[in-house]
């Protein structure tokens, strides 16, 4: 059996010492691949930069030479049968939901960061031993056996997290014999009983919608931090969520954020952890895995995560409106839809999916994908079906059997729920494969639910009347394409001063060391604007949307 032993000899250094024991049964080259990325984030992570002091020891205790053949691939040639040890150190100094952190209070690990996949041994069982202080508690998404931890294979190890600390708060509840654990590290500034009830309610709604839960045990692992932070990562047997500042959770508005990411990550237990594009089933962590399914993987999940908070009764309608308005307002300032379809943006996640990138080049698989999901759901409701039914079918056909889907199969599943495929295919052509403006369609489908979109000027008049969005320090970050500023100002210009003139405004600009004077006329129409939703009337379709 493959075995990992992990400890930290000096937590202040934030290094852990790892020993990997490999049973060598035949004399062939051993190749060790450190993951280049992790599930849930389609971006090369460069974990290898955190490794030092890599060396190999033979069964007789002697050093054996190894070769590094790529940035994150090592290999060595065993000279006889037996158990070889690979020893190295890993630097655990990044706190988020997908990384590793070690200090005097905790040992927090995501094994995909720091553990090697051994070529031709990927399906072997892996034992994990973590040495931590005896007075610590622990939680993990690894499997437990005989007071130890193990993973059935490397895919499961790479999908697992571990947290040990002296101060862990634990709650649990059960739904249909599935045990849900809540783990908290950090200060708690909210009512735990109420929190557990709210998690229970949306979890039960999701389970009832799919008909079953994919695993027998699930862990919500919360790291509540003293500084501003927001991140969540999905796993088959749980989720890690980092949030801060912890004391802000005494306020409903911030608790809504934590509930939002919790509901989102739980939906991933089906969507992507089990229902997954064939390109990433299983994950190949050695290189980029290109696919065009970001709008399904994250767009559907973003939409469903918010919707289930409404369905479960946690969100009032007005609170749901606020979350939908945030999506609309984020999308309204981005004109990337004119230049790239969401299929193309999904494929390009590896290039610029998690950075600002160049102006108006791409769309967000999260927020733009959520608008696509909403429109599909509204269209399917008119067919006496729903996006939930589509996801149920995908779960039964692909998720339960862990068969990767193609986008053609997803779309055929959507079409199976309609007698009007021509309308759905036109929607796909225009808004999924195409580059049409989805806002008029969103407005139409909201109206069918008795909800009206209205707009108003933003608080910052520069954005609404001159098409300029700037950072708090005065640096221009966005310029509306239909504004006069588009041909006179640049992203990166620094506004030193401004003064009103007749029908406009005069700027003093610093353009990378050059001083400029620029005059702009005010627009007769709102350029950047705020979107908000109005509850006009409750109807049967809305009832089906909320209660189905």
Residue pairs with C-beta under 8 A, 6 or more apart in sequence:
1 23
1 124
1 125
1 126
1 127
2 20
2 21
2 22
2 23
2 118
2 121
2 124
2 125
2 126
2 127
3 20
3 21
3 126
3 127
3 128
3 129
4 18
4 19
4 20
4 21
4 115
4 126
4 127
4 128
4 129
5 18
5 19
5 21
5 129
5 131
6 16
6 17
6 18
6 19
6 109
6 128
6 129
6 130
6 131
7 16
7 17
7 130
7 131
7 132
8 14
8 15
8 16
8 17
8 92
8 102
8 107
9 15
9 17
11 102
11 103
11 104
11 107
12 103
12 104
14 91
14 92
14 93
14 101
14 102
14 103
15 52
15 89
15 90
15 91
15 92
15 102
16 89
16 90
16 92
16 100
16 102
16 107
16 109
16 114
17 87
17 89
18 87
18 88
18 89
18 90
18 114
18 115
19 85
19 86
19 87
20 32
20 85
20 86
20 87
20 115
20 116
21 83
21 84
21 85
22 30
22 83
22 84
22 85
22 86
22 118
22 121
23 82
23 83
24 30
24 59
24 78
24 81
24 82
24 83
24 84
25 81
26 81
27 77
27 78
27 79
27 80
27 81
28 78
29 75
29 76
29 77
30 75
30 76
30 77
30 78
30 84
30 118
30 119
31 73
31 74
31 75
31 118
31 119
32 73
32 74
32 75
32 86
32 116
32 117
32 118
32 119
33 72
33 73
33 116
33 117
33 118
33 119
33 285
33 286
34 47
34 48
34 51
34 72
34 73
34 114
34 115
34 116
34 117
35 45
35 47
35 72
35 112
35 113
35 115
35 117
35 158
35 285
35 286
36 44
36 45
36 46
36 47
36 48
36 72
36 285
36 286
36 287
36 288
37 43
37 44
37 45
37 285
37 288
38 45
38 98
38 110
38 112
38 113
38 158
38 233
38 285
39 112
39 158
39 159
39 233
39 234
39 235
39 272
39 280
39 283
40 98
40 233
40 234
40 268
40 272
41 98
41 233
41 354
42 288
42 289
42 294
42 349
42 350
42 353
43 349
43 350
43 353
43 354
44 288
44 350
45 113
46 71
47 72
47 112
47 113
47 114
48 71
48 72
50 90
50 91
50 92
50 93
50 100
50 113
50 114
51 88
51 89
51 90
51 91
51 114
52 88
52 89
52 91
53 87
53 88
53 89
54 66
54 68
54 74
54 86
54 87
54 88
55 63
55 66
55 86
55 87
55 88
56 63
56 64
56 65
56 66
56 76
56 84
56 85
56 86
56 87
57 63
57 64
57 84
57 85
57 86
57 87
58 64
58 78
58 79
58 80
58 82
58 84
59 80
59 81
59 82
59 83
59 84
60 82
64 76
64 77
64 78
64 79
64 84
65 76
66 74
66 75
66 76
67 74
67 75
67 76
68 74
69 75
72 286
73 286
74 86
74 116
76 84
78 84
86 116
90 100
90 113
90 114
92 99
92 100
92 101
92 102
92 107
92 108
92 109
92 114
93 100
93 101
93 102
94 100
94 101
95 101
95 108
95 223
95 225
95 229
95 242
96 229
96 231
96 242
97 223
97 231
97 232
97 233
97 239
97 240
97 241
97 242
98 110
98 112
98 113
98 231
98 233
98 240
99 110
99 113
100 108
100 109
100 110
100 113
100 114
101 108
102 108
105 165
105 166
105 167
106 163
106 164
106 165
106 185
107 130
107 132
107 136
107 162
107 163
107 164
107 165
108 161
108 162
108 163
108 164
108 185
108 223
109 130
109 161
109 162
109 163
110 160
110 161
110 233
110 240
111 128
111 151
111 157
111 158
111 160
111 161
111 162
112 157
112 158
112 159
112 285
115 154
115 157
115 158
117 154
117 158
117 285
117 286
118 124
118 154
121 154
122 153
122 154
122 155
123 153
123 154
124 153
124 154
125 150
125 151
125 152
125 153
126 150
126 151
126 153
126 154
126 157
127 148
127 149
127 150
128 142
128 148
128 149
128 150
128 151
128 157
128 162
129 148
129 149
130 138
130 149
130 162
130 164
132 138
132 164
133 164
133 166
135 166
136 164
136 165
136 166
137 164
137 165
137 166
137 168
137 170
138 162
138 163
138 164
138 165
138 168
139 162
139 163
139 168
139 170
139 181
139 183
139 219
139 221
140 149
140 160
140 161
140 162
140 163
140 219
141 159
141 160
141 161
141 162
141 219
141 221
141 235
141 236
141 237
141 238
142 149
142 150
142 151
142 156
142 157
142 160
142 162
143 149
143 150
143 151
143 152
143 156
144 150
149 162
151 157
151 160
155 282
155 283
156 236
158 283
158 285
159 235
159 236
159 237
159 273
160 235
160 237
161 221
161 235
161 238
161 240
163 183
163 185
163 221
163 223
163 240
165 185
167 185
168 183
168 184
168 185
169 183
169 184
169 185
169 188
169 192
170 181
170 182
170 183
170 184
171 181
171 182
171 192
171 195
171 196
172 179
172 180
172 181
172 182
173 179
173 180
173 182
173 196
173 199
173 200
174 180
175 200
175 203
175 204
175 207
175 213
176 207
176 212
176 213
177 216
178 207
178 213
178 215
178 216
178 217
178 218
179 216
179 217
179 218
180 199
180 200
180 203
180 217
180 218
180 219
180 220
181 217
181 218
181 219
181 220
181 238
182 195
182 196
182 199
182 220
182 222
183 219
183 220
183 221
183 222
184 222
184 224
185 222
185 223
185 224
186 222
186 223
186 224
186 225
186 226
186 244
186 246
187 224
187 226
187 246
187 247
188 224
188 246
188 249
189 246
189 247
189 248
189 249
189 250
190 249
190 250
190 255
198 259
198 312
198 314
199 220
199 259
199 262
201 312
201 313
201 314
202 259
202 262
202 263
202 266
202 308
202 309
202 311
202 312
202 314
203 266
204 312
205 308
205 311
205 312
206 263
206 266
206 267
206 270
206 308
207 213
209 388
209 391
209 392
210 270
210 391
210 392
210 395
211 392
211 395
213 269
214 236
214 269
214 270
214 273
214 274
214 399
214 400
215 236
215 237
215 269
217 237
218 237
218 238
218 266
218 269
219 237
219 238
219 239
220 238
220 239
220 241
220 262
220 266
221 238
221 239
221 240
221 241
222 241
222 242
222 243
222 258
223 240
223 241
223 242
223 243
224 243
224 244
224 246
224 249
225 242
225 243
225 244
225 245
225 246
226 244
226 245
226 246
226 247
227 244
227 245
228 244
228 245
229 242
229 243
229 244
229 245
230 242
230 243
230 244
230 257
230 261
231 241
231 242
231 243
231 261
232 239
232 240
232 241
232 242
232 261
232 262
232 264
232 265
233 239
233 240
233 241
233 265
234 265
234 268
234 269
234 272
234 273
235 273
236 269
236 273
236 274
239 262
239 265
239 266
239 268
241 258
241 261
241 262
241 265
243 249
243 257
243 258
243 261
248 254
249 255
249 258
256 309
256 315
256 319
256 323
259 309
259 314
260 305
260 306
260 309
260 323
261 305
263 305
263 306
263 308
263 309
264 301
264 302
264 304
264 305
264 306
265 305
266 305
267 301
267 304
267 305
267 308
268 301
270 391
270 395
270 399
271 296
271 297
271 300
271 301
271 304
271 391
272 297
272 301
274 395
274 398
274 399
274 400
274 402
275 391
275 394
275 395
275 398
275 399
275 405
276 297
276 398
276 399
276 402
276 404
276 405
277 291
277 293
277 296
277 297
277 404
277 405
277 406
277 407
278 403
278 404
278 405
278 406
279 289
279 290
279 291
279 293
279 404
280 289
280 291
280 404
281 402
281 403
281 404
283 289
288 350
290 347
290 350
291 346
291 347
292 343
292 344
292 346
292 347
292 407
293 346
293 405
293 407
293 410
294 342
294 345
294 346
294 349
294 353
294 365
294 369
295 342
295 343
295 346
295 365
295 368
295 369
295 372
295 373
295 432
296 369
296 407
296 410
297 365
298 365
298 366
298 369
299 342
299 365
299 366
299 368
299 369
299 370
299 371
299 372
299 373
300 369
300 370
300 373
300 387
300 391
302 327
302 366
302 367
302 369
302 370
302 373
303 369
303 370
303 371
303 373
303 374
303 377
303 387
304 373
304 387
304 391
306 315
306 320
306 323
306 324
306 370
307 320
309 315
309 319
309 320
309 323
310 317
310 319
310 320
310 546
311 546
311 547
315 323
317 535
318 535
321 451
321 532
321 533
321 535
324 533
325 530
325 531
325 532
325 533
327 367
327 370
327 371
328 371
328 439
328 442
328 453
328 531
329 530
329 531
330 364
330 367
331 363
331 364
331 367
331 368
331 371
331 439
332 439
332 528
332 529
332 531
333 469
333 478
333 528
334 360
334 363
334 364
334 368
335 360
335 481
336 345
336 360
336 361
336 362
336 363
337 363
337 368
337 435
337 436
337 437
337 438
338 360
338 435
339 360
339 361
339 362
339 435
340 348
340 361
340 362
340 363
340 435
341 363
341 432
341 433
341 434
341 435
342 363
342 365
342 368
342 369
342 372
342 431
342 432
343 407
343 432
343 433
344 362
345 353
345 362
345 363
345 364
345 365
345 368
346 365
348 362
349 365
352 358
352 361
352 362
353 362
353 365
359 478
359 479
359 491
360 481
368 438
371 438
371 442
372 431
372 432
372 438
373 387
374 442
374 445
375 427
375 431
375 438
375 441
375 442
375 445
376 387
376 390
376 414
376 424
376 427
377 386
377 387
377 388
377 545
378 445
378 446
378 448
378 449
378 541
378 545
379 418
379 423
379 424
379 427
379 445
380 386
380 387
380 389
380 390
380 414
380 417
380 418
381 541
381 544
381 545
381 548
382 448
382 541
383 417
383 418
383 419
383 420
385 417
385 418
386 544
386 545
386 548
388 548
389 417
390 410
390 413
390 414
390 417
393 413
393 416
394 405
394 410
394 413
397 403
397 405
397 409
397 413
398 404
398 405
398 409
411 428
414 424
415 421
415 424
415 425
418 424
427 441
430 436
431 438
431 441
442 453
443 453
446 452
446 453
446 533
447 536
448 541
449 539
449 541
449 542
449 545
450 535
450 536
450 537
450 538
450 539
450 541
450 542
451 533
451 534
451 535
451 536
451 542
452 533
452 534
452 536
453 531
453 532
453 533
453 534
454 531
454 532
454 533
454 534
455 526
455 529
455 530
455 531
455 532
456 526
456 529
456 530
456 532
457 464
457 465
457 526
457 529
457 530
458 464
458 528
458 529
458 530
460 469
460 470
462 468
462 469
462 470
462 505
463 469
463 480
463 527
463 528
464 526
464 527
464 528
464 529
465 522
465 523
465 526
465 527
466 483
466 484
466 485
466 505
466 520
466 522
466 523
466 527
467 479
467 480
467 481
467 482
467 483
467 484
467 485
467 486
467 523
467 527
467 528
468 476
468 478
468 479
468 480
468 483
468 485
468 489
469 476
469 477
469 478
469 479
469 528
470 476
470 477
470 495
471 477
473 494
474 494
474 495
474 496
475 492
475 493
475 494
475 495
476 489
476 490
476 491
476 492
476 493
476 494
476 495
477 491
478 491
478 528
479 485
479 486
479 489
479 490
479 491
480 486
480 527
480 528
482 523
482 527
483 520
483 523
483 527
484 520
484 521
484 523
485 520
488 518
488 520
489 507
489 509
489 518
490 511
492 511
492 512
493 509
493 510
493 511
493 516
494 509
494 510
494 511
495 507
495 508
495 509
496 507
496 508
496 509
496 510
496 515
497 507
497 508
498 505
498 506
498 507
498 508
499 505
499 506
500 506
501 519
503 521
503 522
504 519
504 520
504 521
504 522
505 519
505 520
505 522
506 517
506 518
506 519
506 520
507 516
507 517
507 518
507 519
507 520
508 515
508 516
508 517
509 515
509 516
509 517
509 518
510 516
